[in-house]
Amino acid sequence: MTALGRSSVRHIVTMPDHGEAIELSWHGVTHTGYRRTANEDSYLADVPLFAVADGMGGHSHGDRASDAVVRRLQASVDTEFIEAAAIVDALNLATWDIHQLDEADLGIGTTVTGAALSLVDGRAMLTVFNVGDSRVYRFVGNELTQVTTDHSLVQEMVDAGQLNADQADNHPEANVITRAVGFSIEPEIDMTLLPLQSGMRLLLCSDGLTKEVPLERLRLHLAARLSARETANALVDAALAQGGRDNITVIVVDVVHAPDA
């Protein structure tokens, strides 16, 4: 398990050229859970990059894969904004790092999902990226929306109409993912641009949260409008109360203020 960045911070980013301010507040937290002996999750929480990685490959291997990803992402940052191309380059480099770690050909990899501050035509946007089944949610106007799409076998079955969302969570192959960073394959990365809005909340999490806490309960926690720190800790506690069968990692990011569109 690796936690990089600053776990609980309020930070102001000044836009280049016209000096408008973006104010963010966030908190990141991770927990091994009650069934696992080691934590294979890692996270990065600092402007301009927030990311959660859920490693695969067993004790002492999955954690190294997730560590490689968040360290490459952190190393890609040189200003308070980052472009999508730099994120792609970092994940490609992490794939090579993981390949070098996998001397015994054990099959080591990790999911990764995140949100980054980017400049698009001079406008501040959020670049959301995803490989695997960790997730990014967006909370605006009392509605919670999943921004990322899981790269998993059960999601493909849902898309094909073979399962509904409730059945997917409890399916025996719910842990089978179809994309990852690692396994000596260049990652296929989904990218989505989101406009910044004052009052918007982002939830980034590994599946140790979403397999324990249903969507409506996630929404209620975010709607309670507690601080990012209180909300993130409450979500981890909710997952533990439901059994804590997997590692749990949560980052809550609040857009306290954003320039008008």
C-alpha positions in Angstrom: 0.0 0.0 0.0 1.3 3.5 -0.9 -0.4 6.8 -0.1 1.1 9.7 -1.9 0.3 13.4 -1.8 -1.4 15.3 1.0 -4.3 13.3 2.5 -6.4 16.2 3.8 -5.9 19.7 2.2 -7.7 22.9 1.1 -5.8 24.3 -1.9 -6.2 27.2 -4.2 -5.0 27.0 -7.9 -4.6 30.2 -9.8 -5.5 30.1 -13.5 -2.8 31.3 -15.8 -3.3 34.5 -17.8 -6.4 35.9 -16.1 -5.7 35.0 -12.4 -9.1 33.4 -11.6 -9.0 30.9 -8.7 -10.0 27.3 -8.3 -10.4 26.1 -4.8 -10.3 22.4 -3.9 -10.6 20.5 -0.7 -9.9 16.7 -0.5 -9.2 13.7 1.7 -7.8 10.3 0.9 -7.9 7.2 3.1 -7.3 3.5 2.7 -7.9 0.4 4.9 -6.9 -3.2 4.5 -10.4 -4.5 5.4 -11.2 -7.4 7.6 -10.6 -10.3 5.3 -7.2 -9.5 3.7 -3.8 -9.7 5.3 -2.2 -7.0 3.1 -3.4 -3.8 1.4 -2.7 -3.9 -2.3 -4.4 -0.5 -3.0 -2.5 2.7 -3.4 -3.5 6.3 -4.0 -2.3 9.7 -5.0 -4.1 12.8 -3.7 -2.6 16.2 -4.6 -3.1 18.9 -7.2 -3.4 18.3 -10.1 -3.8 14.5 -9.9 -6.0 12.3 -7.8 -5.9 8.6 -8.4 -6.8 5.2 -6.9 -5.0 1.9 -7.9 -6.1 -1.6 -6.9 -3.3 -4.1 -7.4 -3.6 -7.7 -8.5 -1.1 -10.5 -8.1 -1.2 -11.5 -4.5 0.6 -10.4 -1.4 3.9 -8.5 -2.1 3.0 -8.3 -5.8 -0.2 -6.4 -6.3 0.9 -3.7 -3.9 4.0 -3.2 -6.0 2.0 -2.8 -9.1 -0.3 -0.2 -7.6 2.7 1.5 -6.1 4.4 1.7 -9.5 1.3 3.4 -11.0 0.8 6.1 -8.4 4.6 6.9 -8.3 4.7 7.3 -12.1 1.6 9.5 -12.0 3.2 11.7 -9.3 6.4 11.9 -11.2 4.5 13.2 -14.3 3.4 16.4 -12.5 5.4 19.6 -13.0 2.7 22.3 -12.8 -0.7 22.6 -11.2 -2.3 21.4 -14.5 -1.6 18.2 -16.4 -2.5 17.1 -19.9 -4.1 13.8 -20.9 -1.0 12.8 -22.9 1.2 13.0 -19.8 -1.2 10.7 -17.9 -1.0 8.2 -20.8 2.8 8.4 -20.8 2.9 7.8 -17.1 0.7 4.7 -17.3 2.8 3.3 -20.2 6.0 3.8 -18.1 4.3 2.1 -15.1 3.5 -0.9 -17.4 7.2 -1.3 -18.0 8.0 -0.9 -14.3 5.5 -3.7 -13.5 7.0 -5.9 -16.3 10.4 -5.6 -14.7 9.0 -6.5 -11.2 7.4 -9.6 -12.6 10.5 -11.7 -13.0 8.8 -15.0 -12.2 6.0 -14.2 -14.7 3.4 -14.3 -11.9 0.9 -12.0 -13.7 1.1 -8.7 -11.9 -1.2 -5.8 -12.6 -3.4 -3.1 -11.2 -6.5 -1.1 -12.0 -6.2 2.7 -11.9 -8.8 5.5 -12.0 -8.4 9.2 -11.4 -9.2 12.8 -12.1 -6.8 15.5 -13.0 -6.9 19.3 -13.5 -6.2 20.1 -17.1 -6.3 23.1 -19.3 -8.4 22.8 -22.5 -8.4 25.8 -24.8 -7.5 27.9 -21.7 -10.4 26.6 -19.6 -9.9 24.5 -16.5 -11.4 21.0 -16.9 -11.2 17.6 -15.1 -9.7 14.8 -17.1 -11.2 11.5 -15.7 -9.2 8.4 -16.7 -9.9 4.7 -16.0 -8.4 1.2 -16.6 -10.2 -1.6 -14.7 -13.1 -1.5 -12.2 -12.1 1.1 -9.7 -14.5 4.1 -10.1 -15.0 7.8 -10.3 -18.4 9.3 -9.3 -19.6 12.8 -9.8 -22.1 14.4 -7.3 -23.9 17.5 -8.4 -27.4 18.8 -7.5 -28.0 15.9 -5.1 -27.5 13.4 -7.9 -24.7 10.8 -8.0 -23.4 9.7 -11.4 -20.8 7.1 -12.2 -18.4 8.8 -14.6 -16.2 5.8 -15.4 -17.3 2.5 -16.9 -16.0 -0.8 -15.4 -13.8 -2.9 -17.6 -15.0 -6.2 -16.2 -16.7 -9.4 -17.3 -19.9 -8.6 -15.4 -20.1 -5.1 -16.9 -19.9 -6.7 -20.4 -22.8 -9.0 -19.3 -24.8 -6.0 -18.1 -24.2 -4.2 -21.4 -25.4 -7.3 -23.2 -28.6 -7.5 -21.1 -27.6 -10.7 -19.5 -27.4 -9.3 -16.0 -28.8 -6.2 -14.2 -26.7 -4.0 -12.0 -27.8 -5.7 -8.7 -27.0 -9.2 -10.0 -23.6 -8.0 -11.2 -22.4 -7.0 -7.8 -23.0 -10.5 -6.4 -22.0 -12.5 -9.5 -19.3 -15.2 -8.8 -17.1 -13.6 -11.5 -17.5 -10.0 -10.3 -13.7 -9.8 -9.7 -12.8 -10.6 -13.3 -11.5 -7.5 -15.1 -10.9 -7.1 -18.8 -8.4 -4.2 -18.7 -5.5 -3.5 -16.4 -2.1 -1.7 -16.2 0.6 -4.4 -16.3 0.7 -7.9 -17.7 3.2 -6.6 -20.3 0.4 -5.0 -22.4 0.1 -1.3 -23.2 -3.0 -0.1 -21.3 -6.2 0.9 -23.0 -7.3 4.0 -21.1 -10.7 5.6 -21.1 -10.6 9.4 -20.9 -13.6 11.8 -20.2 -13.6 15.6 -19.8 -15.8 17.1 -17.1 -16.4 20.8 -16.6 -15.5 22.2 -13.1 -18.5 23.4 -11.1 -18.6 25.1 -7.7 -20.1 22.7 -5.2 -19.3 19.6 -7.2 -18.0 16.5 -5.3 -15.9 13.7 -6.8 -15.6 10.2 -5.3 -12.7 8.1 -6.4 -12.7 4.5 -5.0 -11.6 0.9 -5.3 -14.1 -1.8 -5.6 -13.7 -2.6 -1.9 -16.1 0.3 -1.3 -18.6 -0.3 -4.2 -19.0 -4.0 -3.6 -20.0 -3.3 0.0 -22.0 0.0 -0.1 -24.9 0.4 -2.6 -25.2 3.4 -4.8 -28.0 5.1 -2.8 -25.9 4.9 0.4 -23.0 6.4 -1.4 -25.2 9.2 -2.6 -26.6 9.9 0.9 -23.1 10.1 2.4 -22.1 12.7 -0.2 -25.4 14.5 0.2 -24.8 14.9 3.9 -22.3 17.7 3.0 -19.8 16.8 5.7 -16.2 17.8 5.0 -14.2 15.7 2.5 -12.3 14.2 5.5 -15.5 13.2 7.4 -17.2 11.9 4.2 -14.2 9.8 3.1 -13.8 8.3 6.6 -17.6 7.6 6.9 -17.6 5.8 3.6 -14.7 3.5 4.7 -16.6 2.8 8.0 -19.7 1.9 6.0 -17.8 -0.6 3.9 -16.2 -2.1 7.0 -19.7 -2.4 8.7 -20.8 -4.4 5.7 -18.0 -6.9 6.1 -14.9 -5.2 4.7 -14.1 -8.2 2.5 -11.5 -6.3 0.4 -9.1 -3.4 0.6 -11.0 -0.1 0.7 -9.6 3.1 -0.7 -11.5 6.4 -1.0 -10.7 9.9 -2.1 -13.3 12.7 -1.8 -12.6 15.9 -3.7 -14.7 19.0 -3.2 -14.7 21.8 -5.8 -15.2 24.6 -3.3 -15.0 27.3 -6.0 -14.5 27.2 -9.8 -14.5 30.1 -12.3 -17.8 30.6 -14.2 -18.0 28.6 -17.4 
